[in-house]
Amino acid sequence: MDHPFVEALAGIPLLEDLPDVSGRRVLARVDFNVPLGTGADGRPVVEDDFRIRAALPTLHWLVDGGAHVTACTHLGRPKGKPDPRYDVAPVRARLAELAPGVELAENLRFDAGEEGNDPGFVERLVAGFDAYVNDAFGASHRAHASIVGPPARLPSAAGCLLQREVEVLGGLLAAPDRPFVAVVGGFKVADKIGVLRSLLERVDRLVVGGAMAYTFLAAKGRKVGVSPVDEGQLPNCAALLEEWGERIVVPVDTRALAPGGTLGHGEAGKGEVQVFAGDLPEGWEGADIGPATAMLFEGVLAEAATIFWNGPMGVFEDPRFAAGTDAVAEAMAHSDAFTVVGGGDSAAALDRHGLSSKIDFVSTGGGASLEFLEQGDLPGLDALRQAPNAADHRG
């Protein structure tokens, strides 16, 4: 079945489609939702500036063109009101080092109008600006005010990062080199059932790991102990397994935690850990793929010409259950295939071992990359097609 959005950038104005920006004020929506830590002086600092650096080509293009640039971003979940925990001051400090002269507005989510897509908030946001650029791929699956509002009011464009994200992910939808293998992990099946269906229509193999694998295993009739199972999705998983058969690759063994044990976050938790082939005993909780599954997955990836990966294979924050995720990360890094990682925990796993540079493309948006692969479009992209300068680009 042809995907409805094969020409991923069709109708979307790019930076060169903006009017002359020299001397103009440009609002740049970026995704600087970065992890914060505590510096030597006790003040908050940016722990990982990957997302800031990813926006630099767009910011430099605008500044070099003579524009006065103000960036805007969300940070965390302050729930529509100011919260000092999510003040962008440390982000602003790092941005000043990387892109001198670019201003950074306060956290967009300090106003409830951002997530509510309030027209009044949009008007306040764009007041005084001459143009708008969306370079926040990681937020473009949200119909929030700063994403969908400005293009209706200002000449607008996709930034370099947004353009590249759409080109790469659109290429996966349109014409991937084959065999094309997708590796999907993470927690809730309900959140990903749509993208799983979409991927199965175009991949050669779908590798399923992480907590969601236990719902698939339960649908196959396996006993999974107290592992997380999305009961409401059992019929959907059973239907996918029946329809697609061996195209879906699920774990053959599990590294599990004994009854009464605890999972760690950044350190090892407590309790006995064992590897089980087949069914899990009553009370045991699966927390990672086992070594036989890691070898199985590695073998599938070794045969691929294109690989997309989103989601960990286990509770990798606990080092006892990191081996499965690490195995996929290593396999990706040493593959000759064209490799794409869909942000989030998968990107964090690569960073932990210094493997990100060995991946062809690391997306800045986990949820956005999945929604794009499922829908072939995002609210932020559709908004750009409605911009007043988009008609010239379409023509």
Residue pairs with C-beta under 8 A, 6 or more apart in sequence:
1 201
3 173
3 174
3 202
3 376
4 376
4 377
5 170
5 173
5 375
5 376
5 377
6 170
6 173
6 174
6 376
7 170
7 174
8 166
8 167
8 169
8 170
8 171
8 173
8 174
8 376
9 158
9 163
9 166
9 167
9 170
10 394
11 385
11 390
11 393
11 394
12 158
12 163
12 166
12 381
12 384
12 385
12 390
12 393
13 155
13 156
13 157
13 158
13 384
13 387
13 389
13 390
13 392
13 393
14 157
14 158
14 163
14 393
15 58
15 61
15 62
15 133
15 157
15 158
15 159
15 160
17 157
17 389
17 390
17 392
17 393
18 131
18 133
18 155
18 156
18 157
18 389
19 130
19 131
19 155
19 389
20 65
21 62
21 65
21 66
21 67
21 130
21 131
22 65
22 66
22 67
23 66
23 67
23 68
24 66
24 67
24 68
24 130
24 131
25 67
25 68
25 70
25 128
25 129
25 130
25 131
26 62
26 67
26 68
26 69
26 70
26 129
26 130
26 131
26 132
26 133
27 70
27 72
27 125
27 126
27 129
27 131
27 132
27 133
27 150
27 154
28 55
28 58
28 59
28 62
28 69
28 70
28 71
28 72
28 102
28 132
28 133
28 135
28 159
29 71
29 72
29 73
29 132
29 133
29 134
29 135
29 136
29 139
29 146
29 147
29 150
30 51
30 52
30 55
30 58
30 59
30 71
30 72
30 73
30 135
30 136
30 159
31 51
31 55
31 73
31 74
31 135
31 136
31 137
31 138
31 139
31 364
31 365
32 51
32 52
32 55
32 71
32 73
32 75
32 88
32 91
32 95
32 104
33 51
33 73
33 74
33 75
33 76
33 138
33 139
34 46
34 47
34 48
34 49
34 50
34 51
34 52
34 75
34 91
35 46
35 47
35 48
36 44
36 45
36 46
36 47
36 90
37 44
37 45
37 46
37 47
38 44
38 45
39 45
43 90
44 87
44 89
44 90
45 90
45 93
45 94
46 52
46 90
46 91
46 93
46 94
48 351
49 94
49 98
50 347
50 351
50 364
51 138
51 364
52 91
52 94
52 95
52 98
53 98
54 161
54 364
55 71
55 135
55 159
55 161
56 98
56 99
57 159
57 160
57 161
58 133
58 135
58 159
58 160
58 161
59 69
59 71
59 99
59 102
60 99
61 160
62 69
62 133
63 69
63 99
63 101
63 102
67 131
69 101
69 102
69 103
70 102
70 103
70 104
70 105
70 129
71 95
71 102
71 103
71 104
71 105
72 104
72 105
72 108
72 125
72 146
73 88
73 91
73 104
73 105
73 107
73 108
73 136
74 107
74 108
74 109
74 114
74 139
74 144
74 146
75 86
75 87
75 88
75 91
75 107
75 109
76 83
76 85
76 86
76 107
76 109
77 86
77 109
78 85
78 86
78 107
78 109
78 110
79 109
80 109
80 110
80 111
80 112
80 114
80 115
80 116
81 110
81 112
82 107
82 110
83 110
86 107
86 109
86 110
87 106
87 107
88 104
88 105
88 106
88 107
91 104
92 104
95 102
95 104
96 102
108 114
108 125
108 144
108 145
108 146
109 115
111 121
112 118
113 120
113 121
113 122
113 124
113 145
114 121
114 144
114 145
114 146
115 142
115 144
115 145
116 145
117 143
117 144
117 145
117 148
117 149
118 145
119 149
121 145
121 149
122 145
122 146
122 149
122 150
122 153
123 153
125 145
125 146
125 149
125 150
126 132
126 149
126 150
126 153
126 154
129 150
129 154
130 154
130 155
131 154
131 155
131 156
131 157
132 150
132 151
132 153
132 154
132 155
132 156
132 157
132 387
133 156
133 157
133 158
133 159
134 140
134 147
134 150
134 151
134 156
134 157
134 158
134 159
134 162
134 380
134 383
134 384
135 158
135 159
135 160
135 161
135 162
136 146
136 147
136 162
136 380
137 161
137 162
137 165
137 166
137 363
137 364
137 365
137 368
137 380
138 343
138 363
138 364
138 365
138 366
138 367
138 368
139 146
139 147
139 365
139 368
139 380
140 147
140 162
140 365
140 368
140 378
140 379
140 380
140 381
141 365
141 367
141 368
141 371
141 372
141 378
141 379
141 380
142 379
142 380
143 379
147 379
147 380
147 383
148 379
148 380
148 382
148 383
149 383
150 156
151 383
151 384
151 386
151 387
151 390
152 383
152 386
152 387
154 387
154 388
155 387
155 388
155 389
156 383
156 384
156 387
156 388
156 389
156 390
157 384
157 387
157 389
158 166
158 381
158 384
161 364
162 380
164 361
165 363
165 364
165 365
165 368
165 369
165 372
166 372
166 381
168 340
168 361
168 363
169 340
169 363
169 369
169 372
169 373
170 372
170 376
172 180
172 306
172 308
172 340
172 373
173 202
173 373
173 376
176 202
176 305
176 306
176 338
177 305
177 306
177 337
177 338
178 204
178 305
178 306
179 204
179 205
179 303
179 304
179 305
179 306
180 202
180 203
180 204
180 304
180 305
180 306
180 307
180 308
181 203
181 204
181 205
181 206
181 207
181 300
181 301
181 303
181 304
181 306
181 307
181 308
181 337
182 199
182 203
182 205
182 206
182 207
182 307
182 308
182 309
182 310
183 207
183 209
183 297
183 301
183 307
183 308
183 309
183 310
183 311
183 328
184 192
184 195
184 196
184 199
184 206
184 207
184 208
184 209
184 210
184 212
184 309
184 310
184 311
185 208
185 209
185 210
185 211
185 212
185 213
185 310
185 311
185 312
185 313
185 314
185 325
185 346
186 192
186 210
186 211
186 212
186 310
186 311
186 312
186 345
187 210
187 211
187 212
187 228
188 211
188 212
188 230
189 196
189 212
189 215
189 216
189 230
189 233
189 236
189 237
190 230
190 232
190 233
192 212
192 311
192 370
193 233
193 236
194 374
195 370
195 371
195 373
195 374
196 206
196 208
196 240
197 240
197 374
198 373
198 374
198 375
199 206
199 308
199 373
200 206
200 240
200 243
200 244
200 247
200 248
203 247
204 247
204 304
205 247
205 248
205 249
205 300
205 304
206 244
206 247
206 248
206 249
207 249
207 297
207 300
207 301
208 216
208 248
208 249
208 250
208 251
209 251
209 289
209 293
209 297
209 311
209 312
209 313
209 314
209 324
209 328
210 311
210 312
210 313
210 314
211 227
211 228
211 286
212 230
212 311
213 250
213 251
213 286
213 289
214 224
214 227
214 228
214 229
214 286
215 228
215 229
215 230
215 233
215 234
215 237
216 237
216 240
216 241
216 248
216 250
217 224
217 250
217 251
218 224
218 229
218 234
218 237
219 234
219 235
219 237
219 238
219 241
220 238
220 241
220 250
222 278
222 279
223 279
223 280
223 282
224 254
224 279
224 280
224 286
225 256
225 280
225 281
225 282
225 283
225 284
225 285
225 286
226 259
226 283
226 284
226 285
227 254
227 256
227 280
227 284
227 285
227 286
240 248
241 248
249 296
249 297
249 300
251 289
251 290
251 293
251 296
252 277
252 290
252 292
252 293
252 296
253 275
253 276
253 277
253 278
253 289
253 290
253 291
253 292
253 293
254 275
254 276
254 280
254 286
254 288
254 289
254 290
254 293
255 273
255 274
255 275
255 286
255 287
255 288
255 289
255 290
255 291
255 314
255 320
255 321
255 323
255 324
256 273
256 274
256 275
256 276
256 280
256 284
256 285
256 286
256 287
257 263
257 269
257 271
257 272
257 273
257 284
257 285
257 287
257 321
258 271
258 272
258 273
258 274
258 283
258 284
259 283
259 284
260 271
261 269
261 270
261 271
261 272
261 273
261 285
262 269
262 270
262 271
263 269
263 287
263 315
263 317
263 318
263 321
264 270
264 317
264 318
264 319
264 320
265 317
265 318
266 317
267 318
267 319
268 318
268 319
268 320
269 318
269 320
273 320
273 321
274 284
275 290
275 291
276 284
276 290
277 290
277 292
280 286
287 314
287 315
287 318
287 320
287 321
288 313
288 314
288 315
288 316
288 320
288 321
288 322
288 323
288 324
288 325
289 297
289 313
289 314
289 324
289 327
290 324
291 323
293 324
294 313
294 323
294 324
294 327
294 328
297 313
297 324
297 327
297 328
297 331
298 327
298 328
298 331
301 307
301 328
301 331
301 332
301 335
301 337
302 331
302 335
304 335
304 337
305 337
305 338
306 337
306 338
306 339
306 340
307 332
307 335
307 337
307 338
307 339
307 340
308 340
308 341
308 342
308 373
309 328
309 332
309 339
309 340
309 341
309 342
309 346
310 341
310 342
310 343
310 344
310 346
310 366
310 369
310 370
311 342
311 344
311 345
311 346
312 324
312 325
312 345
312 346
312 349
313 324
313 325
313 327
313 328
314 321
314 322
314 323
314 324
314 325
315 321
316 322
316 324
316 325
316 326
316 345
316 349
322 349
325 345
325 346
325 349
326 349
326 353
328 349
329 346
329 349
329 350
329 353
329 355
330 353
330 355
332 339
332 341
332 350
332 355
332 358
332 359
333 339
333 350
333 353
333 355
333 358
333 359
334 358
338 360
339 359
339 360
339 361
340 359
340 360
340 361
340 362
340 363
341 347
341 350
341 359
341 361
341 362
341 363
342 363
342 365
342 366
342 369
342 370
343 362
343 363
343 364
343 365
343 366
343 368
343 369
344 366
344 367
345 366
346 366
347 356
347 362
347 363
347 366
350 356
350 359
350 362
356 362
363 369
368 378
371 378
372 378
384 390
385 394
